[in-house]
Amino acid sequence: GSEIKTLDVGLPQGINATIDEATFNLTGYGFFIDNLDIIASIVAAVLVIVLVLFAQYTKQGRAMRAVADDHQAALSVGVSLNFIWILVWSLAGFVALVAGIMWGTKSGVQFSLSLIALKALPVLMLGGFTSIPGAIVGGLIIGVGEKLFEFLIGAPFLGGATENWFAYMLALVFLVFRPQGLFGEKIIERV
């Protein structure tokens, strides 16, 4: 059927009462944060830190970066390309698994999850395809930008529903003025 399938992996959900009460006492407004969002943020931060440390300080991580820079040069110093491809796809699958579990737990498994997955392309365009911190900054820019644009311009002047296309328009602007993204390496090719 077309109904949403729930995914319950035992993570706590619902409003975090401590944050709600503390922000209400300080500002007079309660700040709604879901417990699952807090856990997902912690898991994402730990995953990013582990991946960065892996890429920077392990033999396999350095080999992975070498293959990303130049296949032939990495091959000439004894890096096994088959091993690196298996490692890269395994890491990508693991990260996708963790993201899918977190998102599926939050909103269930449904067809519209593909719209969320398609937002990864503008995020990478903004941050730069060669930079892990760039992907994080690009995601924050897209997320905050969508909400601010919807609040300040979309709802009052355009009738709303700007969150669906804002990321792609911002990515197009970046492609025109800074195609390598914020943190990407500028590729200079001489002919």
SVG drawing of the C-alpha trace seen along z (x, -y; Angstrom):
<svg xmlns="http://www.w3.org/2000/svg" viewBox="-2 -40 58 45">
<polyline fill="none" stroke="black" stroke-width="0.4" points="0.0,0.0 0.9,-3.7 0.7,-4.2 3.8,-5.2 5.7,-2.3 6.9,-3.1 10.5,-2.2 11.0,-1.7 14.5,-0.9 14.0,-1.9 15.4,-5.4 13.6,-7.9 11.2,-10.3 9.1,-13.2 9.8,-16.7 12.8,-17.2 11.1,-18.6 14.3,-20.0 15.2,-22.2 11.5,-23.3 11.3,-24.4 14.7,-26.0 14.0,-28.1 10.5,-29.0 12.0,-30.2 14.6,-32.3 12.6,-33.8 9.0,-33.1 8.8,-30.8 9.3,-27.1 11.9,-25.7 10.7,-22.4 13.5,-20.0 12.7,-16.3 14.8,-13.8 15.4,-11.9 16.9,-15.1 19.4,-15.4 20.4,-11.8 20.7,-12.0 22.8,-15.2 25.2,-13.4 25.4,-10.3 26.1,-12.5 28.8,-14.5 30.5,-11.3 30.3,-9.8 31.8,-12.8 34.6,-13.0 35.4,-9.3 35.4,-9.6 37.7,-12.6 40.1,-10.9 40.0,-7.8 40.8,-9.7 43.6,-11.7 45.4,-9.3 45.1,-5.7 47.0,-4.0 43.7,-3.1 42.4,-6.6 45.5,-8.1 45.4,-5.5 41.7,-6.4 42.6,-10.1 45.5,-9.3 43.2,-7.3 40.8,-10.2 43.6,-12.6 45.2,-10.4 44.5,-6.8 47.7,-6.2 50.0,-7.8 48.3,-5.8 48.7,-2.6 52.3,-3.3 53.1,-3.4 51.4,-0.1 47.8,-1.1 45.3,1.6 42.5,0.0 40.1,2.9 40.6,2.7 40.0,-1.1 36.8,-0.7 35.5,1.9 36.4,-0.3 34.8,-3.4 31.6,-1.7 31.4,0.0 31.9,-3.3 29.3,-4.9 26.8,-2.1 27.4,-2.3 26.8,-6.1 23.7,-5.6 22.5,-2.9 22.9,-5.1 21.2,-8.1 18.3,-5.9 17.8,-4.5 17.7,-7.9 15.5,-9.4 13.2,-6.4 12.8,-6.4 11.8,-10.1 9.4,-10.2 8.7,-6.6 9.6,-5.0 7.7,-6.6 8.1,-7.5 8.8,-11.2 12.1,-10.3 13.6,-10.5 13.0,-14.3 15.2,-14.5 17.9,-12.4 17.9,-14.7 18.8,-17.6 22.3,-16.1 23.4,-17.4 22.9,-21.1 24.5,-20.6 27.6,-19.1 27.6,-21.8 27.6,-24.5 30.2,-22.9 32.4,-21.5 32.7,-17.9 36.2,-17.5 35.6,-18.8 34.0,-17.0 33.7,-20.3 32.3,-21.9 29.5,-19.3 28.6,-20.2 28.6,-23.9 26.7,-23.4 24.0,-21.4 23.7,-24.1 23.4,-26.9 20.8,-25.0 18.8,-24.1 18.8,-27.5 18.4,-29.2 15.3,-27.3 13.6,-28.2 14.6,-31.8 13.6,-32.2 10.3,-30.6 9.6,-32.8 10.8,-36.1 10.0,-35.9 8.2,-32.7 5.1,-32.9 4.5,-36.6 5.2,-37.2 5.2,-34.0 2.5,-32.0 4.7,-29.5 6.1,-26.1 9.6,-27.6 11.5,-25.0 11.1,-22.5 13.1,-24.5 15.2,-27.0 18.2,-24.6 18.4,-24.1 18.2,-27.8 21.0,-28.5 23.1,-25.7 22.5,-27.3 23.8,-30.6 26.8,-28.9 27.5,-27.1 27.6,-30.5 29.8,-32.4 31.8,-29.7 31.5,-26.3 34.0,-24.6 31.8,-25.4 32.8,-27.2 35.6,-24.8 36.3,-23.0 39.6,-23.0 39.8,-25.2 40.8,-23.0 43.1,-24.8 43.6,-23.0 46.2,-24.3 45.9,-23.3"/>
</svg>
